[in-house]
């Protein structure tokens, strides 16, 4: 398992759900957007403060948790 340095969990942020770099954007939100057919580029356009690696790590984290 790679080191997912961009995935954080803090009880004070979004109730401790896994988030991106301490922001109020959850892994579940990003995975949900991709699951509904949004492209990576569309997600980044909707969340301009995110980086490509943020979304990729969210997907990696979700895949790891699903195992």
Protein Blocks (a to p, Z undefined) as FASTA:
>chain_A
ZZdfkbccdfkggnhpaceehiacdfklmmmmmmnopafklmmmmmmmbcfklmmmmmmm
mmmmmZZ
